[in-house]
Amino acid sequence: MTANGWFQIFFFFALVLVCAKPLGVYMARVFERERTWADRIFRPIERLIYRVTGIDESREMAWTEYAIAMLVFSLVTMIVTYLIERLQHVLPLNPQHLVAVAPDLALNTAASFTTNTNWQAYAPETTMSYLTQMLTLAYHNFFSGAVGIALAIALVRGISRRESKTLGNFWVDTTRASLWVLLPGCLIYALLLVSQGVVQNFRPYDQAKLVQSQTVTATGTDGKTTTQTVTTQSIAQGPTASQEAIKMLGTNGGGFFNANSAHPFENPTPLTNLMQMFSIFVIPAALTVTLGRMTKSPKHGWAVFAAMAALFFVGVLVAYYAEAQPNPLLHSVSQHVSPLQAGGNMEGKEVRFGVANSALFATVTTDASCGAVNSMHDSFMPLGGMVPLVNIMLGEVVFGGVGAGLYGVLMFVVLSVFIAGLMVGRTPEYLGKKIESYDVKMAMLYVLIFPLSILIFSAVALMMPNLGLSALTNIGPHGLSEILYAYTSATGNNGSAFGGLSANTHWYNLSLTAAMLIGRFMMIIPMLAIAGSLAKKKLVPPSPGTFPVHTPLFTVLLVGVILIVGSLTFFPALSLGPILEHLLMHAGKSF
Amino acid sequence: MWDVGCIAASVLFFMVAIGYTIGCERLGAKEKQG
């Protein structure tokens, strides 16, 4: 680890911290329908949208109606995405004449982008036409993010309202999240990316003549070996900057190119790398301020922020430390920092970004449910690779996805105040609302669905040599980590891949589709049920038995509950995967 | 055939999710009565 590396990590976090308050206050004003500077531009557009679609913006919804509107919206857009993928070969904006996407892959991709996961079992530049990327994938990048923000706001309203049967209007909240928050951010961000060299065009792919021709030997399906000399290289193009902006700001993470943010056309400079990490964290961090403002308890918002920040620093410390160490299996090679090399484990990392920015990016992208990568997590040291895995397993509540991070951490807040209530023998309260058995049951449902999906799908894949294991390229604990990571990433709606798993098979496409849908919608419903239940409750005045939710003690309890729930659930799986791999690596074995 | 299956499976999942929503609401109503 170097001072320079830590300076960059602290600089990044300071930037997020500085911007969290103004953006959080702005979002609170947007969703409370107070005046903002952007009203003059967006209010006429918003009114027009409601007039065209026939939405009554003054009509409020009960939690069930809010949930059903979200489900129907997601179903319709998912099917449209599927159909466009299947028909892309006859649709325009396909200069490379790419064929229709295979049905299982099309379903997987449609579910992936609808659920804000952006798991990609394909190489985008050789699979998706420009139209598919722009009309369906970028569209979902906006609206899956906007839906996440809308849902978090609905939960915050549930906490802040008294004796109310409604949580707001799903269509209005989603429209406002898109128009007031995501769209202006993306317009400015995309232009900044173009200024740094991110491509934005509709050109067919460039053909470059290689300075040195390459001889490639390949074995076909018939077992015959063919050798050919390659003299040219296709350089993929496309409308990348516009998709890149929402990919990060909406914590989506699906790359325009297969190499994602390690590709020089997606992430060309150290400045774009910083911008990308900042844009993953800024909205989720700001939403804690929105929580504090809307519940009229700003200190509570900051207490939640502090818990997230503590978990973030633990993650980045472990990842950076693990990656900065020399690989013990390469005894005879100098791996120390010098003017000629970054030092540490540079396998799978971009030389442009080095160890610190790769470890930081991996931590940020999995703390949030983004899933963009600028290095290959599969090539991390076992403990370094465990950090992204653990971050997702904790429920991506360390700032988390846009909206999803906030409502996820608030489920842990409900559990924390419940545990605190048990400790002092009083009915638990949260910001003046009594937490009753129904709320705790729903919170438990939320917490249990997540590991259930991950562990059952992983176990089934591991027990089926022809379906699950045949797609692996590594054996032993590393292979287990690859399968575990895939289902964790899918259920957590993260979308990053550990790598080493050929996931474009019928089994993985279909089972990961199920994991993504369960991880998104089956967890949102109990969360909205809690929101609806809390909104109906009366306020109770604080008493000596009330557990304050704005103190350092609350922050410590919240961190403890998140860690205990996560470790109790996943420690056995982790001990057979990355922990065992780490121990065996020091005994001289690699996988 | 695959296309019909994929679309039908998607519709089925979301119908189950709507049923789950209604189930959660009924549980809440039942607890309130109890």
Interface residues (C-beta under 8 A of the other chain):
Chain A: W63 T64 A67 I68 L71 V72 S74 L75 M78 I79 Y82 R86 P103 D104 A106 L107 A110 A111 E436 S437 Y438 K441 M442 L445 A514 L517 F521 M522 I525 P526 L528 A529 G532 S533
Chain B: W2 D3 G5 C6 I7 A9 S10 V11 F13 F14 A17 I18 Y20 T21 I22 C24 E25 L27 G28 E31 K32
